[in-house]
C-alpha cells in the first residue's frame, strides 16, 4: 500500500482520530443519535471513507448539501438515512426517491413543486421541514410571521406525494460567546421548540427533530430535553474533523484528522542579490539555501501565505515560505536545515512545528472550514488506521 500513490502532494486522513472525535461527541450528547455532516466531501477529507468510518462508529445518518453528494454515498454502498440540507431541483424528485434520500423543504412553493414532481414520478418523497428561526437563509420564516409560517408548514406536510419525516433548524451564532449572540441562539432554540409544539398541537408528527450543530451539541447538550427525547438527533460537522467551531468556542479535546504533505523537488543556494518566485518579492541578502516544494495554491495551500507568512516543517524543523506561492510550487528557507534534500517530505500543515489548518485560517483572514475544503481534487487522500495506510483515494485515477 505504501507504493500505491506518487508522493507529490497528498493529504493524510487519520480515521482513528475521526472515530475518537465521534465518540467524544456522542458521549457529550448523552448517546443521542448523531447525523454526521459529510457535505463538501466531508470538509475536504473524503465523504465516502469518512462516512464509512462513522457508520462503523454508530452514525445514525448523514447530512449533505446536494443530490450529487447523496448519490455518491449511495453508490458507495452506504445505507444509512441521508438528508440533503440544501436545494435540489424538483425535477429530480424521482432520483431522490430511487436513492432513498430525504430532501430539505423550506417553503410552501418549493413543497408544491416537490409534491408535483413526486406524484409524476409515482412515489412519495421524504422531506425534512426547515424552520428559519433566525439564520435568514432558507426555511419557513417563523421569526417574521410565526402563524403564517406554521400554517404553510402544515400545508406543506399535507401535500400528496410528500412524507414529512423531519423538522430542523440551523443556528447562526452558536459559535460565539458574546452575551448578545448567546441570547440570540437561545431565542432561536425557544422559537424552534415553539414551532414544534404548534405543529404537534395541529396533529403533525415527525420521526426526527434536529437542531444542534457542532457548537450547540457541545455547549447545550441539555437542550433536547425541551423536545421528545426519542425524536432528537444532533448534527455535528467541523468538530468531527478535529477542529473547534470558532476561535471563541474551544473545547480542547478533538484531534485534527488531516495532515497535508508534499515533497522537496530541489535544493539550491541563492547568492546575495538573487531572487526567487514571481514578482521577485524575495531577494537574498546573504547566501540562502532554499527548497522547492511540489505544492502550490492549486493544491489548496493559500497564496496569502507567501513572503514569510507560511511555515512548513522539514525534519521536525520550521521552514518559512520565501517569495510568492506559485500555482504548483513554492519555496521555503532551509538555510538552518542542512539535512534538507531532494525527496524529503514536508508537512504543509498539521505537523509539530508547521502551521496548523487553524493558524493558516488566522493568517489568511478566513475560517478553518475554508482551508480544509480548499484541498483540491488532484491531491490524493491517504487513509490511515492504527498507524498504517488502509486505503488510497486518488480522484484523478478513478
N, C-alpha and C positions, 0 to 999 in steps of 0.2 A: 504493500500500500504506500510505502514511503516514496516510491518512484512513479506513482500514477499521475503526478502533475508536475509541470515545469515550475521551478522556483523562480518566478519573475516578480509578481506582486500577488499576495494571497491573504485571505482572512482566515484566521484560526478560530473556530467556534467550539467552545467547551460545553458540551451537552450535560456534563455533570454539574457545572455551575448553573446551568439553566434549571435542572431538576432541583438543585439546592434552593434557588430563589423561589421556585414554585412551591416547595414545601414550606418555606418561611411564610409566604403569603397565605397559604391555606391554613396554617396554624393561627396566624393573626386573624383570619376571617372566621375562626371558630368552626372550621370544617364546612363552611358554606360552599356550595359548588362554585367553581371558577370557570368563567368563559374567557379563555386566553385570547388576547388580541394579537393576531398574526398578520395584520394588514401591512402593506408596503414591504412585502417579502420578509415578514417578521422583523420589521425595523432594520432591514438590511442583513439579517442573519440567516435567511433561508427559511421560507414558510413551511415547506414540506418536512424538512428534517426537524425543525423546532416543534412543529405540531405533533409529529410522531413521538418525540421525546416527552412532550407534555401530556399526550394521550396516555402514554405508559405511566406517567406520574399521577394520572387521575383527572385530567381536564374534562369538564362536563360538556364543553363545546368550544367553538372558535368564532371569533369576530373578524370580519374582513371588510374591505372598503368597497369592493366592486365585484361584478359577476365573474370576471376572469380569475380573480384570486380564489373565489369559491370553487370554481370548476377545477382549478389546479389541485386543490386539496382532494376533491372527489376522485380525480384521475389517479392520484397517488394512493388511493385506497382508504382514505380516512373516512370513517362512517359516523363520527360524532356530529351532533347538530351544528349547523353553520348559519350565522346571521350576517347579512350584508348591512352595514351601518349607513351606507350612503345610497346614492341614486342608481337605479337600474332602469333602463328604458322599458316601459310596459310591454312593448312588442316581444320582449324576451321572457315573458312570464312562463311560457312553455319550457324554456331551458331551466328556469328556476325550479319548476316542479319536477322535471326529469331528474334533476340533480338533488332533489330534496333539500333545497336551500331556502331559508326564510329571508324575507325582504323587509327592510325598514319602510314603514308607511308614515308619511309626515304631513299629509294634507288630504282633505276630502277629495279635491280634484285628482290628486295622484291616486288615491284609493279607487276612485271610479274608473280611472284608466286601467289600473291593475285588474280590477274586477272584470271589466270587459274583455281584457286580454286573456285572463284565466278561463273565463267561460268559453271564449273562442277556441282555446287550447283543450277544452274538455276536462278541466280538473279544478282542484281547489288549491289556492296558493296560501301558504302560511306567511303571516306578516307579524312584525313587531311594531306596535304603535309608538311613535316617537313623540314625546312630550317636550316642548320647548319651554323650560322653566326660567330661562334667563341666559342661555348661550347665544340666543339671537341668530341661530343658524337655521337648520331645517327642524321642523316639528310643529305640532299644533300649539299655537301661541296662548297658553293658559295665563301668562303674565299680562297679556294685552287685554284679553276679554275671556275670562275664565268660563262663563256659562256657554258662550258661543263655541269655544274650543272643545268643551266636554260634549256638547251636542253634536259637533262634527266628528269627534272620535267615535261616539256611539253609532252615528250613521255609517261611518267607515267600517266599523266592526260587523255591521249587519248586512253589508253588501254581499250579494251572491258571488260565489267563486273565491271568496276570501275566508280564511280562518285566522282570527286574531289570537295568536298564542303567546304574545309577549307585550310587555309595556316597559319603556325605558326612557331615560333622560341622560344628559351629559352635563357635568359641572364645568363652569367657566374659569373659576379661580380657586379651586380646591387646593392648588399647589402654592398658595400664598398664605403668609402668616399675619398679614395686616388685619387689624380689627374689622375694618370695613369689608374686606374680602371674606373673612371668616363669617361675618354676619350674612353676606350675600349668599355664600354657599349653604349656610343653614336655612336661609329663606328658600333657596331652590329646593332643598330636600323637603321642607314643610309643604311647599306648593305641590311637589310631586306626590307626596302622601295624600294631600287633599284631593288631587285629581284621581288617584287610585280609588279613594273612598267614594267619590262621586260616581265613578264608573261602576264600582261594586254595588252601590246602592241602586243603580239603574239596571242591575242584573247582568252586567258584563264581567265575566271572569277571564283570567289569564293563567296560563300554565306556569309562566315565569315572569319575574319582575327584576329588572337590573338597573342599577344607577351608579354603583361605586366604581370609579376609575382608580388609577394607581394611588393617588394621594388619599382619596376618601376611604378606600378599603383599609389603609394602614392607620389613618388618623381617627376614623369613626367606625370601628367595627360594630358599635352598638346600634348604628342607625337602622339596620334591617329590622330591629325589634318593633318599629312602628308599622311594619308590613307583615303579612303572613310569612312566617319563617320557612314554611315548606315551599314557597314560591320564589324566594330570594336567591339571587345569583350575583356574584361580583364579576367585574370586567377589567382586570388589571392589564396594563400594557407595558410601559417602559421599565417598571421595576422587575418584570420577568427577565429582562435582559441585563440587569445588574446596575441600573442607574436610578438615582433618586429623581422624583418628579420635577424638582427645580432646585435652584441654589438656596432657596429659603426653607424648603421642606426636605429634610435629610433624615435618613434612618440608620445609616452606617452599618448595615447588615447584609447588603446584597453584593454579589460577586459579578463583576463585568464578564460577559460571555464572549466578547470578541477581542482579538488582538489583530492588528493589521501589520503585515510584514512585507519586506521586499529584499532585494539583494544588491550588493555593490557590483557595478559593471566595470568600473575602472578607478584607479587611484593615481593621482598625479600631483605634482607640486607646482603651484603658481609662483613665479618670480615677482618681486616687487614691481608694481606698475601693471601687471597682467590682471585681467578681469574674467568674470565668469557669468554666463547666462544672458538672456535677453535684457536689453536696456543698460547693461554694464553697471548695475547698481552695487556690485561689489568689486572693488579693486584692491588687490593685495598691497599692503604697506610693508610686509616682510614676507619671507618665504612661507607659503601657506599650503599645507597638504590638504587636498580635497578629495572626497569620494563622490563619484556619481552613482546615484541610485536609480533603479528601474521602476520608478513610480512618479506620478505627477497628478495634476488636478483631474485628468480624465479617469483616474483610478479612484478618486474620492479624497485625495489629500489636498486641502484647500490652498489655493494660490495666495490667500490672505496671510499664510504663514511664511511668506517669502521674507528675505532680507533679515534673518536673525530671529524671527518670531517663533519659528517651529524648532522643536528639539526632538531628535530621534535618538535611538540607542544602538550602539555597536559595542560588542564585547563588554556589556554591562556599564558602558560609559556614555555620557551625553555628548551629542554632536549637533551643533547648531546649523540651521539651514543658511546657505550662502546664496545671495542673489535671488532672482525670481524663480519660483517653482514653475517648471515647464509643463506642457500637456502630459508628457510621458516620462520625464526625467526630472531629477532635482539634484542639487549638490549640497554637501554638508562638509563642515570643517572637521578634519580628523588629525589636525596637527598634533593634538595631545593624545592620539590613539595610534601609536606607532605600529601596532599589530594589525591594523585595518588593512585588508587586502581584497582583491577581486574575488567574488563569490561569497563573501561574508553575508550573513543575514543581518538585516537592520530592522528594528522594531519602530514602526511609524507612530503607533500609539498602543498603549496597554502594557508597556514594559515597566521595569522598576524605576528607571531614571528618565524615560522618554515622557513626552506628553501623554496625557490620558485623553479619551474622547471628550471628557468634560472640560479639561483645560483648553483643548482646541476650540471647543464651543465658546468658552470665555474669551479667548484671544481673538476670535473671528466675529464676535458680536452676534452669536446665534445660540441655538439650544442643542443639546446633545442628540436629540431626535434627528435633526437635520444632518449632523455629522455622520451618524450611523447609516441613515438612509442614503447618504451620498456615495457610499461604496458602490462602484459601478458593476455592471453585469459582466465585464471582462475579467473581474477579479474572482478567481475560484474560491469557494468556501470549503475549508478543510475541517471536517468534524472529528472531534476528539472525545473519547470516553475512556476513563481510567488511564489517562495519560498516553493513550495510543490512538492513531488515526483509525476511525471506524468507517468513514466514507468521504468521498470527494465529490463535490458538485461543481462542474465547470459548464456554465451556460453556453459558452461558445462551442462546446463539443457535443452538446445534447441535441 
